[in-house]
């Protein structure tokens, strides 16, 4: 038997129907035995760890990541291919129209001859020419909204949306939308080189096989980013936990860290010098705001100070971080400084990973983990102190926790809250908590000369390269830090600096070092190494270098003035990564990087006028620019009935709130009055997107829990498919083996099942261009979701090979994200009329497009793509999403549609009236109970018993006696 054992019917083949009733064949799985592939090396794990731990707390695939996107940086080729396919389809449709016209003319002539000759009568012929369109199903879309979203209810104090840019017509905003010209040219050049290489390559061709040109078998195993260094246990079991990879202590990257012990390094930190004053302020206040520059030691030392003062005796000392990687790396550092094992006295917790024990006293965690803990423990009783670290970043969960702590601190006077921030926003935190004192950890800062550009800069990458070369050639010694927007900008900047430097005659030596979140940790550490004598360092970084890390020796800062920001569009229902101008606070923070070890200079590639008129004072908080469905569900689960009463530091926009509540209502998490339903309460128990939570819950009803938990787990990890640039065709061939042409969700199920049936082999994964680490991560998530489902007393059922049941279950969670095929490769969202196209990674991309689909997410590049798609029957949409859709029957008119909508609105009015009556009755009963209790309090223990016709005497009721 072949080593490839796929999860597919062993004997029979089935043909499934898409929305129009047409059959679509399932891909057959060719399994050919191949040579054993060696296990991956120990260096292959870091990139995938980076993807997982740097990702969004409630997300799955890393947002904006192109490294593990099989078609990352390759959209232009696919868009060109798509345009050619559309053109060919239009040409073929033109030919089809001519052919159909000829057929109709011939049919009409034959019909006329038969009628004239008397061979057939007209009523007989009508039965032979049924319209094919009658077999197609059409859906009507209803614009139904619940009463609490009728536009009269206000949910937030921020009525207007917050634009991502201060002035969309400003120079910086226009230039950010255009992008860098040199980056576009570099992208086009790479594409031309790739096409030329494919055209001249003989690998895999008939001529190449004839001449004995062999494929480089070892390349894929070595090139797969993030494949494997999971620690092997004695029984052969593998572990993916980050703590296992951090057992080995990291060597210092600088001379200081190499020559000093950990305790000596602690004593050099600015926080250590003010320890006594800081602890005195903490003892005297319940809430304190600690202000300190990056590198002051506030993150690693505060928890240890509290532990040494005995605060850990009455409860745990918690410290929240906005990012997963920070929670783990800081926990590792503190464990090393305290000389304890990670997971014992010091531990960490992130989504789907808990490295703590009963011994844990100091706990680092993401803010999302603490937020979920508050669901089961509203007062957070097991904590004595909580540190909200990096609060100035204004992450979504951090802002929600800020509002919750206002209530918790009133109920728990023994709880200490410490909010740490960089210099920006510290006053706002203090005012939010009623004038809480702030304590500043003095930093080592020096004066910085800030220089603005004289005229607007159209191409910020090209200008940054020129500025770097000017500094390097004409200015004194000192390292350079350049701020760019993302990985592609950074790579092009580094290439251009090196290219133009090589063109000079005997230039000074320059070491060019890129750094961004997608780089392996060992490569990131190189920026901390001291350069060789006579060599200047040039570090090109994203905004990760603003506050998250500190590099000594920086004397010059080149600030492009832009960054990538995640922005939610409530009308489109999608998050997008946009290049936007930074805020004035960000610009000041970037300039300050030049004054850490001595006087420095900051070169801003924008004008002083732009700084004052085109930049916001502060960065827009995430809560005002992101999807809030999960947040609203969480707040409802925490008992927040009216969002207007919740104390937001910066309230979210009304449009975002209403869109999120509408989506939750459509999923059944909220009832027609905006109250949490039983389904919504169950959904809040799962740490993931509400749509995925509903899939797991409804899967029990459909009898496919085993399959659905696998699909959801696969959607919660970085992309499992690997597509190396030099072997794209081979990778595509292997991927097609797993395709289920009706569904990408079922394709993921197919991949996981095949991996499991092949012994979870890493060699098998590499041979089929799959990331073994992603698959193992999916297994870990699956096991933890299984535990949650058991706690919820949900049954684990399997539907076997009845995959139509799974598709219908998928439809139950995604019917609010449905689209209909328009033609020429384009779909139209049924609710928003947004034009979308299938993503090139979809299994449905190459086949015949089904009439109706549901999708997991939208991806915006130059076009709007739908990703992770499943073909569905339109009757399923009408049955499961009745609030949106109904099947258009014969003779159905717009008048009938209006009647349906009127009946729905009348029903909603009745429900609202009944709810108001119940609310008034409850208020009356509460008022009566309050009056009765007040009377009892005033009357005291003596009660007067009045008997008709008798003298009124006070009678004292005694306990234990009957009268």
N, C-alpha and C positions, 0 to 999 in steps of 0.2 A: 504493500500500500504506500502511496505517496506520503511524504511528510506533511503535505498541505492538506489539512482536513477542514473544509469550510462548512459553515453553518448554513446548509442549503438542503432542499429535499433530495434524498438519495436516489430516488427512482424516477418520479414523475416531474414534469415541468408544467408550470401553470402560466396562463396569460391573464394579466389583470387589466381592469378597465380604468381608464382615466375619466375625467369629468364628463367627457362627451360620449362615453360609451365605447370609444375605440380601445382596442387591445394593445398592450405594450409588452413586448417580450422581456423577461428577466435575463440579465447577463449571465451567461454560462461561465463557470469558473474552471479555467484550465489550470491544472496542477501538474507541474513538471518537476520531477526531482532534480535537485541541484547539489553542487558540492557543499560540504560543511563550511559555514562562514565563521571565522574566528570571533570570539567574544570581543566587544569593544574595549578600548583602552580606558584607563582611569582618568584621562584628561577630557573625556567626552561629555561629562555630566553638567558642567557649570552653566552652559547657556540655557538649558531647559530649567534648571533650578532658578536661574535668573528670571526666566519668563514667569514661572509659577509664583515666586515670592515677590516680584515687582508688580504683579498684576492687581487688578481691581479687587477689592475685598468681597464684593458680591458677584463679580463677573466670572467668566470662564476663560475664553481666549483673551490673551493680553491685548488690551485696547490699543490700536494703532501700531501693533507689532507687525513688522514685515519680515523678520528673520524666519519665523516659523509659519508664515503664510506661504503656501506653495507657489503663489503667483505674486509674491511681494516684489515691488520694483519692476514688474513685468506687465503692467496693465496696458501699456501702449501697444504691445504686440497682440494682446488679446482683443483690444478694441479694434485694431486694424483687421484682425481676422473676423471679428463680429460684423464689421461694416461690409466686408466682402460677402459674408454669409447672408446678410440682409439684402444686399444687391442681387445676389444669386436667387434669393427667394422671390424678390420682386419680379425678376426676369422670368422665373419659372411660373409665377402666378399669372404673368401676362400671357405666357404661352398656354397656361391652363385655361384662361378666360377665352382665348381664341378657340381652343379645342372644344370647350363646353358650348360655345356659340355654334360651332359647326355641328355638334351633336344635337343641339336643340333644333337647328334648322332641319337636319335630317329627320329627327323624330316628328317634327311638325309636318313635313312632307309625307312621311309614311302614314301618319295619322289621317291626313287629308285623303290619301289614296284609299285607305281602308274604309273610311266613312263613305266616300263617294261610291265605292264598289259594293257597299252593303255587307262587307265581310264582318264588320263590327259596328256596334251602336255607341253613341257618345257616352251613355251612362256606364257602359262597360269599360271604356277607355279611361275614365276618370279614376277608377280603382287601381289602374296599373301605373299611374304616375304620381305616387306619393312624394311629397316634398321631403328631402333628406333632412332639412332643417328642423322638421317636427321631432326628430329624435334628440336634438340638442336641448339642454335644460338651461333656462335663463333665470337669473335671480333678480329680485327686486330688493333694493336697499332702502331701509326705513331710517328716517332721522328721528329716532326716539331717544329721549333723555329723561332721566328720573327727576322727580320734583326738586330734590336738593341741588340739582344742577340747572335750574331754570333761569339762571342769570341774576336772580334777585338776592341770592345768598352770598355773602362775602366771607371768604375763608382766611384772608390774610390782610395785613395792613399795606402790603406792597401790591397795589392794584395794577400798575403798569409793568410790562416786562423790562428786565434789565439788559440793555444791549451789551454785546461783548466788546464793542469798540465805542469810545466816547464820541467820535465823529466819523461816520462812514465815508464822508467826502474828503477827509483830511489826506494829506500826502502819505503819511505812514500807513493809514488804512488801505489806501489804493495800492501802494507798493506791496503790502503784505498779501493782498489778493492776487496780484500779478505773479508774485514769487520771484526767485532769483533767476536771471537769464543764464548765468554760467552754470547753474545747477541743471537747468533744462538741457543745455547743450551737452553737459557731461552724461546725462541720462540717455540722450539720443545717440551719443557716440558709443556708449556701452551696448545699446541695442543693435547698432550697426555691426559692432565687433562680434556680438553673439551670432547674428545672422550670417556673417561672413564665415565664422568658425563652423557653423552648422553646414553651410554650403560646401566648404572645402574638406570637412571631416569625412574620413572613409570608414569610421567605426560603424559597424552594424549594417553597412551596405553590402550588396552582392560582390562588388569589386573588392571591398575591404576584406570580406571573408575569403575571397579567392586568393588575395595576397597575404593572408594570414595576419591581418591587423586585429589585435585582440582588445577587448574591453579591459579597462583598468579595474579589476575586481575589488581591489583593496580600497579604492577611493571612497566608496560610499560608506564603508565602515568607519573610516577615519574622518570623513567630512560631516557625518550626521551630528549636527549641533545638539548638545544636550542629551546624548543617548544614555550614557551609563557610567556611573561609578558607584552604584548602590552597594552598600556594604554587605558582603556575603556572610551570613551567619553559619554556625557549624552544621546546621541541618540543611543548608543550601537555600534557605529562605532569604529573600532580598528585602531590604528596607529602603524607603525613599525619604524618610524623615530627615530634615535638614540638620537635626542635632547629631545624627550619625556622621554626617560629612564634616561637622565642626569639632569632632573629638580631638583632632590634631590641632595643637596650638599654633596660631599663625605667627610667623616670624615678622619682626618689625620691618617696616618699609623704609624708615629713616635711620640716620646715625643715632639720633636721640633715643629711639625706641630699642635700638640694638644694644646700646651701652648702659641703659638705665634699667633697674628692676621695675616691676609693676608698681610697687609701693613708692619708689622714688619718682616715677612718672606721675602718680597721683598727687604728690606734694608740690609738683610744679604747676598744677592746674589752678587757674584763678579762683575756682569755687572753693578749693581747699583752704585758701588764705582767709576767706571770710566765713568759715564754717561756724564759729561760735555766734557771730552776729546773726547769721541766717537762721540757726536753730532757735535763737531767742525770739525772733519775729514769728517763727512757726508756732512756738509754744504759746505765744500771746494772742494769736488770731486763728480763727477757723478757716478762713480763706486768705491766700496770699498769692500775689502775682510775682513770679521770679523772672527778671529780665537779664538775659545774658547772650553774648555773641556766640556763634558757632565755635566750638573748641574750648569753651569755658569750663566744661566738665559738668554742666547741670544735669545732663541725661544720665550719666553713669554714677555721679557722686551723690546726688540727692537721695536716692534710694538707700545707699550705704550709710549716709549720715543718719537717716531715720531709723535704720536697723540698729545702728550702734547706740542710738539714744533710747532704744527699748520700745519703739512704736510697734514692732513686730510681735510683741508679747500678747497684745489684745486683738490682733487680727493681721491679715495680710497687707503688705505694702504694694499697691498696684501702680503700674506706670503704663499709660496708653501711648501708642505710636500711630501715626496716620498710615504707615506703610509696613507690610509684612516683613520685608527684609531688615528694616530697622529694628523691629521688635526682637528678631532672632539674633542679629549681630550684636546688639547692645547687651542682651542677656548673656551671650557668650563671653563678652568682655568683662562684665561684672562678675560672672562665675570665676573667671581666671584671676581677677583681682582679689576675690575673697578666698581663692584656692579651694573651691568646692566643685562638685560634679554638676554639670548642667542638667537640670531636671530635679535636683534635690532642693537645697535651700534657695537657689535661684532657678527660675524656669520661665518659659514663655508659652503663649497660646495664640494661635492664629486659626482662621477658618479651616476646618478639617484636620487640624493638627494641634495636639495638646501635649506639651513637654513639661508637665508639672507632676507633683506627687503630694502625698499627705505632709511631707516635710517642707514643702515650698512656702517661703515667707515673702520673698521678693518675686513678684510676677510681672513680667513685661508682656504686653498683649496689644493687639490692634484695637482701635476704638470700637470697631464693629463687634468684637468679642465681648467687650464690657457692656455694650448696648444690648446684646442678646442675653447676657447674664441678668440684666435688670428685668427681663420678662418673667423669670422664675423667682427673682429675689428683688422686689421693688426698692428696698432700702439698702441693698448691697451690704448686708450685715456682716459678711465675713471679712470686710476690709476695714482697716483702721485709718489708713491714709491712701489717697489716690492722687497721682500726679498726671495731669493732662499735658503731655509734652508736645512741643512743636505746634502749639495752639494757633500761632500766627498764620499757619498755612490754611486755616479755616476749612478743613476737610468736612465733608457732609456729616459724618457720624460724630465728629468732634462738636459741631454746632448743636446737634440734637442732644448730646450728653450735657452740654452747657446748660440748656434749658431744663433738663431733668434734674440736674444737681441743685438748681434753685429750690425745688420742692424737697429733695432728699435732705438737704442741709437743714431745713426747718424741722424735719422730723428726727434727725440724728445730730444732736449737738456735739457728739463725741467724734464725729467724722472730720478729718482734715482734708481740705482740697488745696492742691498746689497747682497753679496754672503757669506753665513756663512758656516764654515767648522771646523772639528776637526783639530788637528795639522797636520795630513797627507794631502798632496795634495794642501796645501794653496798656495805654490809658483807657482804651475801650473795654478791655477785660475788667479793669478795676472798677469802672463805672457800672458795668453790668452786674457786678456783685456788691452793689451798694457802697462803693468807695473803699474796696478792699485795699490794704497797703501793698505797695510794690517794692520789691527789693532788687537792686541792680548789682549784678556781679561785675566788677570793673574788668574791662578788657584791655588788651595791649594794642591800642590804636594809635596811628600816626597820621599827620595831615596828608590829604590827598588832593592834588590839583585836578579839577574836573574841566575838561575841554569839550565843547560842543562843536559839531560840524557847521561850517558856514552856510551850506546850502543843503536842501533835501537830498538824501541818498536813495537813488532808485534801485540799485543792485547792492544789497547789504553784504552779500558774500564776497563779491569782487572788491568792494571798498575795504572790507575787513582784511583781505589778503594784502592789499596795498598798504594798509596801516601797519600790519605786522612786519612787513619787509622794511618799512620806513623806520620803525622802532629798532629793529634788529641791526640795521646798517648804521644808523646815525645816533643812537642813544646809549647811555651808560648801561653797565651790566645790571641784570635783574630779569627775572622770569616774566613771561607774558601769559595772561589768561584771556581767552577769547570766548565770548558768550554767543552761541548759535541756537537754532531752534530744535534741531533733531539730528538723527543719525546721518541722513543723506547730506544735509548741509555741512555737517562736521567732516564727513569723508571727503567731500569735494574741496572744502577749505584746506584740509591737510595736503591733499594732492596738489592743489594750485600753489600753495606756499612752497612745497618742495620743488615743484617744476620750475617756478620762477626763480627760486634760489639757485638752482643748478645752472640757470642761464647767466648768472652773474660771474664775474671774474674773481676767483679766490674770495668768496664770501666768508664771514665768520661762521663758526659751527653752530648749528641749531638743531635741537632735539624736539621733534614734533610729536605730541602725545594727545590722542583723542580720548575723550571719556563721555560716556552716555550710559543710561540705565541698562541697555541691552548688551553691554560688554561684560565678559567674564570678570569675576572679582579679582583674579590674579593680574589681569591686564589693567584693571582700574588702579591697582596698587602701585603700578609703575610711576604714576604721577607724583607719588610721595618720595620716590628715590631721589637722592641728590645727584645732580648731573656731574659729569666729569669736569675737571678743571678746564676753563676756557670754553665751555659749552653752555649755551643758554637754552632753557626749556621754554617751549611754547605749548601751552595746554589749551585745547579747543574743547569746550564743554557745553552741555545744555544748562538749564537753570538748576540742575542738581548741584552745581558748584556755588549757588547763592548762599544756601544755609546748611545743606546736608553734609558738606565736607569742607575741610580747611586745608589749604596747601601753603606751607611756609615758603618764603622766597619770592612771592609774587610782588612785582613792583609796578607792572603795567597791566591795565585792564582795557580791553577793546570790547565795547558793548554795542551789539548790532541793534538792540532796542526791540527785539521781538521774542516771542516764546509761543509754544504750542499750548492751546487751551481747549479742554473738552467743553463743548457747548451743546445744550439740549434744545432741539427745535420741537416745541409741543405740537405744532401743526403737522409736521412730517412724522413725529413720533420717533425720533432717532437722535443719538448722540453723534457729534462730529468733532474731529480734531481740527481746529482752525489756527492758522498762524495769525496772531494778533499783537498789537503793540503792548509792551509791558506797562506796569503802573509806575508812578513816581517813586513809590516805596521800593519796588523791585530795582529800579535804576540806582537808588541810593545804596541799597544792599550790595549790588554788584560793584559799585565804585569802592565801597568799603573793603573789598577783598584786596585792594592794592595797598592798604595801610596796615597790614598785620605785623610785619617785621621791620618796617621802616617807611619813610616818606615815599609816596607813590604818585602815579598819574593815571587818570581814567579818561579814555577817549570814547566819547559817545557819538555814534554814527547817525545822529539826528540833531536838529537845531534846538537852540534854547527856547525858541518860540513853540516848537512842537512839544517840548518837554512840559511847558506850562499849559498849553491849550489843547493838546491832542492825547495826553496820557491821563488816566484816572489817578486820583491821589493814592488809592489802595486797590489791590487786586480784588476782583469780584469774587465773593465767597462761593464755594461750590454749590451751596444750597440754593443759590439764585440762578444757577446755570446748568442744572442736571435733572435727570428724570427722578421723580420722587415717589414712584409707585411703592417701592419697598419701604421707604421712610413713612409714608402715610399709613401703610398696613401695620408697621411697627408701632406707630403712635396710637392707632386705634386699639391695638392689642394691649398697650400699656394703660388704657382707660381714658385717653384724651378724646373726649366726644366732640368738642368744638375746637378746631385747629386755631381759631382766632384767639382762644384763651391761652394757647401755648406760648411760652415766653421765648420767642426766637431772638437771637442777637441781631440778625438781619433777616426779616421775613422773606419767604420765597414769593415769586410772582403769582398772581391769581391764575393766569393761564396754565402755568405748570401744575398748580394744585388741582385745578378742575380737570385737566387732562389725566392726571394720575388717578384721581377719584373715579373718573369715568371708566378708565381701564379696569380698575378694581371692581367697579359695579358690573361691568361687562363680563368679568371672570366669575362673578358670583360671590366675591369676598365682601361686598357691601350690599345691603338691601336697598329698597327703593327710597328709604329715608336717610341713607348714608351711614347706617349703623353696621357694625361688624357682624357678619353671619357666622354660623357654626363652621362653614367651609373656610371662611376667612381666618377664624381662630386656628384652625388646623394648618392652614397655609403658613401662618406666622411662625410655626414651630420649625420650619425648614429654612436654613441659612442660604437662601438663593432667590433668584428672580421669581415673582409671583406666578408667572406662566409655568415655569418648571415645577414649582410647588404643586400647582393644580394638577399637572400631569401625573405626579406620583400619587395624589389622592384619588383621582378619577380612575387610575389604572386598576385599583382594587375592584371598582364597579364593573369594568370591562374584562376583568380576569386576566390581565397581562402585567401584573406588578413586576415579575421577574425581568421581563424584557424592558419595561419602561425605566426601571431603576438603572439599568445598564446604559440606556440612551442618555438619560439625564447626567449620569456620571461622565460620559464621554463629552457632553457639551460643557462640562465644568473644568476641562483641562485645556492646555495649549494644543494646537492642532496636531493630530497624530500623523498626518501625512508629511513626508519629506520629499522635496523636489530639488535636487542639486542642479546648479546651472549647467554643469557639463554633462549631465545624464538625464535631461528632462524627459525625453521620449521614453526611455526605459522606465522611469518613475511613473509616467502616465499609463504605460501598459500594465504595470503592476497594480496601480490604483483601480484600473477598470475591472480587474478581477473581482473586486469587492462591491462593485456598483450594484445597487438595487434601483432600477430606473424609475420606480415610482416614488422613491423617498431617500433623501440624504440621511434622515434619522435612522432608517433601516440599514443604510450603508454603514453607519457607525456601529449598529448592533452586529452586523455581519463581520466587521473588523474585530470587534472584541471577542465574539464567539469563536472566530477562526484562531485568534491568538491564544485563547484559553484551551481550545482543543489541540493545539500544537505545543502544549506544555509550557505556555508563557515564555517561549524561547526568545532570547535576545537575537540570536543568529537568524532565526526565522524572520524577526521584525526587520532586521537590516536588509535581508535579501528581498523583502517586499517593500522597502522604502517606507518603513513605519518607525516612529519614535518609541522605543521600548519604555522609556521613562514616562512618557505621557500615558501609556497604557497601564503601567503599574500605578501611577497616580490615580487613574480612573478606578482601578480596583480598590485602592484605599478609600476613596470617596464613596464608592459603592458600599463598602463594608460599614462606613459610618452612617450613611443614609439608611442602611438596613437596620442599624441600631435605633435610629430615630423612629422608623416605621414600626418597629416592635414596641417601642415605648408608647406610640400612639395606638397600639393594639390593632394594627392593620395587617391583613392577611397577605402573604406572598403567594400569588397565583401565577400560573403560566398558561399562555394560549397556544403553546406549541408552534406549529407552522402557519397558523391562521393570521397572517400578517395584515389582512384587511382590518382586523380588530385593533391592531396597534395603530394603523393609520387613522382609524376613527377616533381612537383615544387621543392621538396627537392633535386631531382637529378640535377636540374639546378644550384644549389648552391654548390654541392659536387661532380660533375662528375670528378673533378681533383683528388678526393680521392676515387677511385673505386677499388674493388678487386674482383677476380674470385675464385670460390671454386676449390681447388686442390684435396681434399680428406683427409680422416682421421682427420677431424676437422680443417684443415688448409686452409687459403685463401692466395692468392698471389696478391699483389698490381700490378695493370695492368701497371703502369708507371715505378715503381722502382724495380719490382720483389721481393719486401720485403715480407717474409713470416710472416703472422699475424694470430691471432686466435680471435674468438669472446670472448668478456669479459663475465665473469660469470653473470654479472648483466643484460645482454642483454635479451630481450624477444625472440630473435632468437636462444638463446643458447640451449634451450631444444628441439626445434623442428627440422624439416628436413631442412638442410642448403640450402638456395637458391643458384643458380648459380652465381648471381652477386649482389653485395651490394655496397652502399656508406656509409661512416662513418664520424662522427664529429671530432674525435680525436684519437690519439694513446696513449696508456699507456704502459710504460716499467717497468716491474718488472723482474722476471727471464725470462719471455717471452715478446713478443710484442703483445699487445692486441688492438683490435679496439673497441671503445666504442661509444654508441649511433648510432646504425646501422639501415639502411633501405634497404630492398630488392627492386631492381629495374629491369626493363625490359632492356635487352641489346640494344634494338632498341632505347630506350630513351637516353642511353649513346652515341650512334652513332649520333642521331639527335642533341642533346644538346651540346655534346663535340666533334664535328666534327674535331676539331684541333688535337684530340688525337686518336679517334677511328673511325672505319668503320666496318660494318657487312661483314663478309667473305662470299661471294656468291660462288655458285658452279662453279668450274672452275677458280676461282680467284687464281692467282699465285703471287710469289714474284716480278715478273717483273711488274705486274699491280701495286703492292704497290710502287715500285720504281718510276713508272710513276706518280702516285698520288703525291708523295713527290717532284718530280722534278717540276711538274706543280705548286705546292704550292710555291716552292722556286723561280720559274720564276715570279710568281705573286708578291711575296714580293720584288723582284728586281725592277720590274716596279713601284711599289708603292714608293719604296725608291728613284728611279730616279725622279719620279714626285715630291716628297717632296723636293728633293734637288733643282730641277728647281724652285719650288715655293719659296724656301728660298732665292735662288740667286736673283730672281725677286724682292722679298721684300727688300733685302739688297740694290739692285740697286736703287729702288724707294726711300728708306730711304736716300741713299747717295745723290740722286738728290735733294730731299727736303731740305737736309742740305745745299747743295751748293746754292740753291735758297734763303734760309733764310739768308745765309751768305752774298750773294750779296745785298739783301735788307737792311741788317744791315749796310754794307759799303756805299751804295748809299745814305742813309739817307732819309729825307722826300721829297727831290727834285728828280723828275724823268724826264728823257729826252724822249720826244716824237718826233720821226723822221718821217717826211713826205717826200715821194719820190719827188724830183725835187724842194724842197723848202729849204730855209735856215735853218740850224740846230740851233734852239733856245731852251733854257731850258724852259720848261713849268711847272709851279707849280700847282699841283692839290689841290683844296681847298675842304674842307668837305662841303657837302650839296649842291654842285653845279654840274650840268651835263654839259658835253661838247659834 
